């Protein structure tokens, strides 16, 4: 039985100070792991010297594949680029900031072989990040549990190992705004997690601002769920019920002679309520139409400027 090949995919963004250490530690980890590995680094238009560092790593290590994108396409688009170049039987994704120690990779490998799952996520014992990121993670976890009917205890993570067969299916999904974890959850429910260490960030600060977290949240729910449309439908039913109930009440009051002067406050409140409901509904529908337009347009997930593979 031949030994497995592991493809380690790293999206790179403004990480010139951590890349050499990341490469050295990954290399050392696989000295004790049965099988071979390749390292795929995708520079996502960070604008620093990451590409020069990646080229120096490639010169010393032929197992390193490097790609530079034409602009910043986003972390998940960079991952999709890395997946397209991966040749391994298993694909491991890890961030470039060393918050997920490469020394935890053997845990992922052992768990996926032990369980036979399609994907295993490394979830932190305790996240060493700001309260904004923690709040975003909790919200996103709640979203996943609601949309995919999963236990909210389960945590998605960018530190994970995925089987080759699943990666092949993911590559056939040509959405311009991919969310890798959610794409995989649309393919298989054989997904698990294992606890790993999570370290404080040593270089720079996170690029995931509150705005980006909110944007990622809406991309996830609008691309992978009809839940907002169902919410609009239920809100419409509730509005109709309230309108009929209020109408019946005022009609009864009118026939009983208790209303002699029409109330302009009631009229204003009704106009405001239903105008708001209509505008909210149109906003949600507009977001779906925007994404349908993007799908028809076939916007590229990424464009490579340079590569050495």
Secondary structure as UniProt FT lines:
FT   STRAND          5..12
FT   TURN            16..18
FT   HELIX           19..29
FT   TURN            30..31
FT   STRAND          36..43
FT   HELIX           50..60
FT   TURN            62..63
FT   STRAND          64..69
FT   HELIX           75..85
FT   STRAND          90..93
FT   HELIX           102..104
FT   HELIX           105..115
FT   STRAND          119..124
FT   HELIX           131..148
FT   TURN            152..153
FT   STRAND          160..163
FT   HELIX           164..170
FT   TURN            171..172
FT   HELIX           180..187
FT   STRAND          191..196
FT   HELIX           210..224
FT   HELIX           227..255
FT   TURN            256..257
FT   HELIX           264..297
FT   STRAND          304..308
//
